[in-house]
Every structure is written in C-alpha cells, then in structure tokens.
Amino acid sequence: MTKQPVPQVVLALALIVACLAGRFGVDMLHLARKGEHRDFAAVYTAANVYRLGSDFYDPQLVREKGINQNQVLIDTAKRLGTLHAHEGFRHIHEFSYPPFTVLLFVPFASLPFRQAAILWQLMSLSCLAVAIWCLYRSIPLSSHTLLVLISIALLFEPLENSLDLGQINLLILALTCIFLMALRTGHPVTAGVAIGLAAALRIHPALFLLYLAWQHEWRGFAWGTCTVAACSLLAIQVAGWDATVEYVTQIAPKYAVPLAGLTNHSLAAWILNTGSGLVPLVHEGQWQLLGRMISLGLLVAAFVILRPADRILAQRVVPESAFLSVILLLVTPNTTINHMVFTLIPLAVLLEQALGAAPQTRLVIGIGTAALLIGAINDYYAHPLLLGRPSVLMGGIKTYGLMILAWLSFNLIRHHSDPAVS
C-alpha cells in the first residue's frame, strides 16, 4: 500500500507549532529561574503552616489592600521567602481552596520553595499535555485542528497567567478533560471519580456533577459525589473539623459575592462594573444582586437547554461539556484570567467543527474573535480609566469573548440535538 503524503497544511502548522514551542520553552525556563509563582506560594505556605498545626486560612484578610492578618502565616512566609512586594506593603495571596487541597501540597512543603515551584511547574505542564491528549481522543481532533489548538495554547494569555502564578487550574482542567473523555467513551465510573476529585480540590467543577444527575447518569453521579465526600471526610480527619467550618462559613462566602474590578470577568462582575460606571447613582449592592440573579437565571437556562435524556448520547457529551465549560466561567462570581484555561475545551470542540471535513468560515471568524479577546489582548483592558462611563463598556473585553463562545457552543448543541444528526 502506498503511504499517503502528509498534507502541506499540516507540515506548515507543525513548523509554526515548533517555533512557538521554542519560544514557550524559553519562557518556561525563565519562569523556573526567576518566577514568583505567587499563587503556588500561597498553597505552599499554607501546607507548611498546616505542618506546624496552625490555621492556614486568613479569613480576616483586608481584601481591598490584600494585607494579611494571620501572624503565623506571615511569619512562615517570611521564613520560607514566599512574601512578595507591592507598593507600600508585602503580603502573600490568600489560601482560598477547600481544606482537602492543602493535603495535595504537603509533599511539596518538604522541599525548598524554588525547587517545589519548579516541580509544580513541571506537573502543571504535564497536566496541560494530559488535557490536550484527552481532548484529542474524545472529540476527536484531526491533525490540523490539533496543531491549531496547540498554537493557540502556546500564545494563550490565560495559560501564561496560570503558569506564572503557579495556579492549580491546569490540574483541574486535566481532571475535567479526563471526565469528558471517560464519559465520551462509556466509562461513567472513571468520569465520576475524575470530576469528583476536581470538585474536592476546587468547588466549581461540581457543576458537572449536576450535569450527570440532570442527564440521569447515576453511576457517574454516585461515584463523583462519593469521591467528594471521601475527600472531604479525609480533610476533616487530617486537617481538622475547624478548618472545614472556617472554609464553609468564612472563606467560601467571600468568593460567592462578585467583586468589582476589571480583572473579574464573570457575567455578574460585568453587570456590576458596567452598571456602576454608567449609572453611578444606583448602589453597588443592587448591581451585585442583579448580577447574581441574572447569573442564576443563565445557569437554570443552560440546564433547560441541556434537556435530560434516558441516557447520555456519546455525540452529545462533547458539545454539552463545551457549553457547560463556558457557562461555568460566566456564572462563577469571580472569574479571573487564569480560570479561562477552561476555554480550551470549547475552543477545541468548536475548532474541530469549523476546520473539519466541511470548513465553516463564519464559525472560524467567531472562534478567532473570541480567542483574540480572551487570549491575546493583555493589559490595557484593565486600565483604571475604563471604570468610568462610557468607556466602561470597553472593560468587559474578555467577558464578551466568553459570551461569543457561549453562543457558538449553544448553536453547536442545537446542531447535535437535531434528530437528523443524532
């Protein structure tokens, strides 16, 4: 049999990816040598404080200035060298995850900070590779779509930001993509365990547990909820009941209210920032309430759109998970740029639809616009001058990108819901 030649477009894309990977590699080496890894510093310090038997949360943190109040945390950060400087003060980011998450980082606490940060950086890059591989298998992606997706990822500001900070989002992304692949290939137990672990580490992926229940996938739902329960009980046993109570009553509620500022890209924050900028006479609390109500309405509408079936159809899992990934970012009260690595899921799904057997130019334009707004436009969108009216409308650039992805994903769901397609 004659071997088919590799299409020229694939060779060209591979060359582009190789160049971008070289640049990305240099950036990663620089990050490993000189990066501050500020969010990793927070969880690393919390793990060290946990080993001391002290409270690793900082519920009295002065949010508007970021000034820490937990003296044991401050002293430990000074000893470890994990404090970082701002104009006029030095602090460490707040540990805001469930107590189970601190257990994940206890092994890192036995290493010096720089070594631990480099190890976590390598693990995060491995999680990115796992996520892309799972997307490649579950969608599945053609070779040229895969190369386009990798090219976008290598230039994507959310990925760069998440790696710079040492965030756990790439681990959560990998677990979510494992969930997607397992569900797509008919392994609901694996899917439930993966998304249960993700929800135990960071509560937001619990939305996918609701999706399993809504679609009557009871095995996956049962394994997912049992995984969350087991992780929570382990945290109570090891970290103590007080830490769980403190998280539930003091830490989590702070992040359930949308915070003002252009670095918050959720729908509720966009309503708060835009409303306060255009109609400053209306109290900020009323805009917050409106934003939360509209976000809740959007979440309910999303589940109405994802109408229940007797069983989850394999061809529906991929577009519906892509849609939910965007909805999750819109309805979470405080979505920051590093959370947007989750848009790699809808981008992968939409790119395959646009670049597959029947290329769709209009869809390519929409995807490109969303990717540009979310992943390429960097600092200027957060300039303080954009908080005033009417320029405040320019401040929601990344939220507009999420809205575009939500609309494109919704249209994809409608296509797969067509009886002629299903």
Buried (B, 14 or more C-beta within 10 A) or exposed (E): EEEEEEEEEBEEBBEBBEEBEEEBEEBBEEBBEEBBBBBBBBBBBBBBBBBEEBBBBBBEBEEEEEBBEBEBBBEBBEEBEBBBEEEEEEBBBBBBBBBBBBBBBBEBBEBEBBEBBBBBBEBBBEBBEBBBBBBBBBBEBBBBBBBBBBBBBBBBBBBBBBBBBBBBBBBBBBBBBBBBBBBBEEBBEBBBBBBBBBBBBBBBBBBBBBBBBBBEBEEBBBBBBEBBEBBBEBBBEBBBEEBBEBBEEEBBEBBEBBBBBBBBBBBBBBBBBBBBBEEEEEEEEEBBBBBBEBBEEBBEEBBEBBEEBEEBEEEBBBBBBBBBBBBBBBBBBBBBBBBBBBBBBBBBBBBBBBBBEEEBEEBBEBBBBBBEBBBEEEEEBBEEEBBEEEEBBBBBBBBBBBBBBBBBBBBBBEEBBEEEEE
